């Protein structure tokens, strides 16, 4: 249990140098627990500017963010791979406006390769505004064979909220979205901002909204 009360990444904060032309940073997280941490942004893990994590069989749970990204915050990275991992019981926007209870993915719209989540579980995460399970902005990640269950947002997108603002949009393939709640804004499972689009294929959901 760690605390970065007015900072980034309660469990870990890793920043690369892509914005200044430096080398990218690669690291692996394998069979680990990132749990019960607190931060202003990225309660469990904060990565940005060319950090390329590979996460496998890892549990990110019970982390809290005062603003956005209860579990994981990923900004201006590309090609990050998250496989067979669980994002559970994380909370965003405890005291400040914010989104993305499980994960927040931002500003990857101009990257050649976007983040990818394969066979991951998003369960019981809460985002006080949008994106209980995942919040996507200016990015085009892929969720492949993932499950979103019991996530909650006060406004929209209990499962996923997509304000992608990227040419290709968000990709959701062969996923299950069930029992997520979206508050007063509806669209409980997947919600798109007015300028965004989600590409959904071979997926199933149950509950109110699309």
PAKOLVEX-337272 format. One line per field, with one value per residue (C-alpha): x, y, z. Coordinates in nm, 4 decimals, m for minus. Layout:
N
px	[X; ...]
py	[Y; ...]
pz	[Z; ...]
END
This chain:
210
px	[0.0000; 0.1609; 0.0466; 0.1255; m0.1400; m0.0741; 0.1188; 0.1168; 0.1223; 0.0587; 0.2137; 0.4638; 0.5285; 0.7345; 0.8051; 0.9950; 1.1597; 0.9755; 0.8599; 1.2231; 1.3547; 1.5054; 1.4817; 1.1632; 1.1436; 1.0560; 0.9593; 0.7712; 0.5207; 0.4710; 0.2563; 0.2391; m0.0044; m0.0508; m0.2934; m0.4260; m0.2376; m0.3453; m0.2545; m0.4062; m0.3814; m0.3068; m0.3781; m0.2034; 0.0324; 0.1139; 0.3045; 0.3676; 0.5824; 0.7182; 0.6931; 0.6080; 0.4980; 0.4170; 0.1828; 0.0945; m0.1001; m0.1087; m0.3813; m0.4434; m0.7017; m0.8285; m0.6341; m0.7738; m0.7223; m0.8403; m0.8945; m0.8597; m0.7380; m0.7959; m0.5979; m0.3783; m0.2970; m0.1326; m0.0544; 0.1333; 0.2582; 0.2195; 0.2166; 0.1711; 0.0455; m0.1706; m0.2515; m0.4428; m0.4615; m0.7346; m0.8404; m1.0764; m1.2332; m1.0371; m1.1866; m1.1402; m1.2504; m1.2782; m1.2349; m1.1764; m1.3552; m1.2177; m1.2829; m1.1516; m1.2023; m1.0069; m0.7846; m0.7425; m0.5755; m0.4958; m0.3331; m0.2179; m0.4053; m0.0924; 0.0987; 0.1666; 0.0678; m0.1946; m0.2259; m0.3801; m0.5648; m0.6027; m0.8090; m0.8282; m1.0993; m1.2451; m1.4725; m1.6359; m1.4339; m1.5956; m1.5452; m1.7255; m1.7859; m1.7317; m1.5708; m1.6127; m1.4072; m1.2077; m1.1880; m1.0344; m0.9440; m0.7604; m0.6489; m0.7428; m0.6673; m0.7914; m0.9795; m0.9654; m1.1540; m1.1913; m1.4717; m1.6293; m1.8623; m2.0158; m1.8331; m2.0020; m1.9897; m2.2041; m2.2667; m2.1869; m2.0029; m2.0119; m1.8083; m1.6161; m1.6370; m1.4853; m1.3960; m1.1352; m1.1058; m0.8795; m0.9181; m0.9654; m1.1606; m1.1781; m1.1717; m1.3711; m1.3510; m1.4960; m1.5610; m1.8312; m1.9915; m2.2486; m2.4065; m2.2250; m2.4148; m2.3951; m2.5891; m2.8023; m2.6270; m2.7313; m2.5263; m2.4165; m2.1977; m2.0127; m2.0706; m1.9299; m1.8827; m2.0525; m1.7329; m1.6091; m1.6836; m1.6361; m1.5709; m1.7424; m1.7394; m1.8323; m1.9118; m2.2024; m2.3528; m2.6374; m2.7877; m2.9284; m2.7786; m2.5297]
py	[0.0000; 0.3257; 0.6871; 0.9584; 1.1924; 1.4853; 1.3017; 1.0229; 0.6491; 0.5281; 0.1881; 0.2998; 0.6080; 0.5489; 0.8204; 0.7905; 1.0559; 1.0321; 1.3921; 1.5108; 1.2669; 1.0198; 0.6415; 0.4587; 0.2742; m0.0977; m0.2980; m0.6173; m0.6801; m1.0545; m1.2405; m0.9418; m0.7660; m0.3882; m0.3310; m0.0816; 0.2273; 0.5927; 0.8851; 1.1924; 1.0302; 0.6634; 0.5050; 0.1800; 0.2596; 0.5755; 0.5503; 0.8199; 0.9520; 0.6409; 0.3870; 0.0456; m0.1953; m0.5580; m0.6867; m1.0540; m1.2415; m0.9353; m0.8151; m0.4427; m0.4026; m0.1839; 0.1207; 0.4724; 0.7986; 1.1364; 1.2334; 0.9907; 0.6337; 0.4322; 0.1316; 0.2273; 0.5540; 0.5328; 0.8504; 0.9049; 0.5476; 0.3061; m0.0673; m0.1457; m0.5011; m0.6195; m0.9921; m1.2199; m0.9461; m0.8274; m0.4726; m0.5010; m0.2770; 0.0327; 0.3799; 0.7073; 1.0614; 1.0169; 1.3886; 1.5556; 1.5371; 1.2482; 0.9251; 0.5755; 0.3541; 0.0609; 0.2232; 0.5587; 0.5700; 0.9153; 1.1006; 0.8081; 0.9189; 0.9868; 0.6743; 0.4012; 0.1221; 0.1567; m0.0183; m0.3646; m0.5549; m0.9300; m1.1620; m0.9109; m0.8800; m0.5453; m0.5950; m0.3664; m0.0577; 0.2833; 0.6154; 0.9095; 1.0725; 0.8464; 0.5118; 0.2803; 0.0042; 0.2073; 0.5680; 0.6337; 0.9787; 1.0688; 0.7067; 0.3918; 0.0908; m0.2628; m0.4758; m0.8388; m1.1199; m0.9042; m0.9093; m0.6016; m0.6910; m0.4829; m0.1589; 0.1724; 0.5344; 0.8119; 0.9646; 0.7464; 0.4346; 0.1986; m0.0478; 0.1777; 0.5476; 0.6434; 1.0013; 0.8685; 1.1634; 0.9422; 0.8436; 0.4735; 0.4898; 0.2274; m0.1477; m0.3970; m0.7522; m1.0739; m0.9131; m0.9594; m0.6546; m0.7366; m0.5673; m0.2364; 0.0758; 0.4173; 0.6534; 0.9368; 0.9553; 0.6068; 0.3868; 0.1671; m0.0806; 0.1305; 0.5042; 0.7225; 1.0965; 1.2849; 1.2968; 0.9437; 0.5980; 0.2476; m0.0480; m0.3414; m0.6949; m1.0424; m0.9081; m0.9614; m0.7396; m0.7481; m0.4555; m0.1158; 0.0860; m0.0092]
pz	[0.0000; m0.1213; m0.1338; m0.3892; m0.2611; m0.4942; m0.7620; m1.0154; m0.9788; m0.6268; m0.7018; m0.9675; m1.1828; m1.4987; m1.7547; m2.0807; m2.2964; m2.6272; m2.6020; m2.5998; m2.8618; m2.6161; m2.6150; m2.5293; m2.1984; m2.1996; m1.8930; m1.8080; m1.5303; m1.4885; m1.2354; m1.0027; m0.7706; m0.7848; m0.5019; m0.2462; m0.3685; m0.3827; m0.6102; m0.7660; m1.1131; m1.1774; m0.8424; m0.9284; m1.2176; m1.4189; m1.7492; m2.0093; m2.2973; m2.4605; m2.1803; m2.3267; m2.0550; m2.1186; m1.8487; m1.8145; m1.5455; m1.3206; m1.0854; m1.0508; m0.7768; m0.4951; m0.6148; m0.5846; m0.7760; m0.6540; m1.0192; m1.3154; m1.3661; m1.0536; m1.1776; m1.4767; m1.6552; m2.0001; m2.1997; m2.5256; m2.5269; m2.8175; m2.8525; m2.4843; m2.4349; m2.1455; m2.1435; m1.9043; m1.6423; m1.4066; m1.3216; m1.0259; m0.7608; m0.8608; m0.8079; m0.9957; m0.9092; m0.5357; m0.4616; m0.8035; m1.1416; m1.3425; m1.5290; m1.5887; m1.2870; m1.4294; m1.6939; m1.8699; m2.2127; m2.3522; m2.6403; m2.8530; m3.1633; m3.3708; m3.2698; m3.5252; m3.2868; m3.0144; m2.6799; m2.6808; m2.4082; m2.4651; m2.2457; m1.9606; m1.6967; m1.5865; m1.2870; m1.0276; m1.1197; m1.0695; m1.2465; m1.0889; m1.4273; m1.7321; m1.8077; m1.5128; m1.6737; m1.9270; m2.0428; m2.3859; m2.5174; m2.8399; m2.8738; m3.0630; m2.8401; m2.9009; m2.6493; m2.7637; m2.5839; m2.2722; m2.0157; m1.8561; m1.5688; m1.2908; m1.3665; m1.2897; m1.4074; m1.2652; m1.6077; m1.9111; m2.0178; m1.7241; m1.9304; m2.1709; m2.2481; m2.5816; m2.6679; m2.9075; m3.1482; m3.3591; m3.7230; m3.6569; m3.3313; m3.0616; m3.1368; m2.9277; m3.0603; m2.9152; m2.5777; m2.3148; m2.1502; m1.8866; m1.5871; m1.6240; m1.5200; m1.6838; m1.4599; m1.5922; m1.9283; m2.0413; m2.2755; m1.9907; m2.1765; m2.4370; m2.4753; m2.7535; m2.7405; m3.0238; m3.2332; m3.1562; m3.2922; m3.1573; m3.3855; m3.2168; m3.3606; m3.2372; m2.8906; m2.6533; m2.3883; m2.1415; m1.9593; m2.0529; m2.3331; m2.5998]
END
